[in-house]
Amino acid sequence: MSLAHDLSARGFAEHSSSPLENILSSKRGVYLGIDPTADSLHVGHLVPILLMKRLGTAGHRLVFLVGGGTGMIGDPREVGERSLLDTRTLEKNKRAIRSQLSKIVGKRIELVDNASWLLKVNLVEFLRYIGKHFTVNELIKRDIIKRRIEDPNASISYTEFAYSLLQGYDYLVLNKKYGVDLQIGASDQWTNILSGVELIRRKEGKEAFAITCPLVTEANGKKFGKSEGNAVWLDAAKTSPYQFYQFWLNQPDEMVEKYLKFFTFMSTFEIETMMVLHGRNPGKREAQKMLARLVTEIVHGTETALAVEAASEAVYGSTPLAELPAATLATVRKEVPSAIVSVGMSVVDALIASELVKSKSDAKRLIEAGSISVAGEPVGTVDAVLTEGQFAGGVAILRRGKQTALLSIEK
């Protein structure tokens, strides 16, 4: 299967300025722009980044533009203007993003910063030679700008309004200096990217291309991102590898095939086969486990992915805690709510100590409903106590439905 057919089969290209086969029939210089508005990338960035990785594997030259210049402005968003960042914060964010990109895509990529040209732009020359190619009539029709203008309770600054001119200028500079002739982005950047395509045609008489990926959303249609308050960060200090793994493991069945196509390098045939097997026994969540393992491996590395998978199996699966390596058990201790208990303590008191319940009456009600287990064994009576046999290596899992806590024997 050609790369163009594979991207189509995966649903990667929501928009393209020409048929994918035409665009990808020649080796191109490809760029993806990322504004350093935070000190980490998040899951919402992953689809275009992984598209870049696919293009790099196919032999296209990759250029990542970290927007030190445009990041000082920020692109227009649905509600309100972005906070303007100071130079020191931008530099810190750029270093973090460079490190994450290199880890995911590989070190053999070109990283450029549009601050190196945007901060030197002469305003009058820019308006004369670039601004004249953009019309206000066209700019105010763009979705976010249009909605902001039409909302009587909102407004849009000239700073935001001019963002698309700067993005188009970036493409022109990269085309002239770096031979870039294909820009990748998310679908909400489509009109901005086309501005660059058109600017290159007018200024250089050359054909340039564009491909945008669909915005990835949760099952409820809400997109991922820090402005939405649901960012899943790629930085292990902001979203731990264990939490990252759990995010993918907890995806609903209706989203998992789509996410396997977007976020993994499994072939479409392998994904279809996996979904058939998953359909036969969805309760085992094998497709979600595969998704979680592979995406965690891409972002955090194989060793970390295996460690958090083992920790998850110990907490939610059947792997005995006593069989876990010390480092994996340490991960469980760090990520799972815990409580210090003693042999002979009532399960009711252990539930309260672990904060899985708020009161003894809640604990008794859940035990009577068959919702509580210790070390994988259901608790059958409200008078049950913790026994030495339930603890392996001094620890045991206390479970309330899907919620868990780690019990450690008091020393």
Helices and strands as residue ranges (DSSP letters): H 3-10, E 15-16, H 20-23, E 29-34, H 43-57, E 61-66, G 70-72, H 87-105, E 110-113, H 115-118, H 123-129, G 131-133, H 136-139, H 143-150, H 158-161, H 163-178, E 180-186, G 187-189, H 190-204, E 209-213, G 226-228, H 241-249, H 253-263, H 268-280, G 282-284, H 286-300, H 302-316, G 321-323, H 326-335, E 338-341, H 347-353, H 360-368, E 372-374, E 377-378, G 388-390, E 395-400, E 403-409
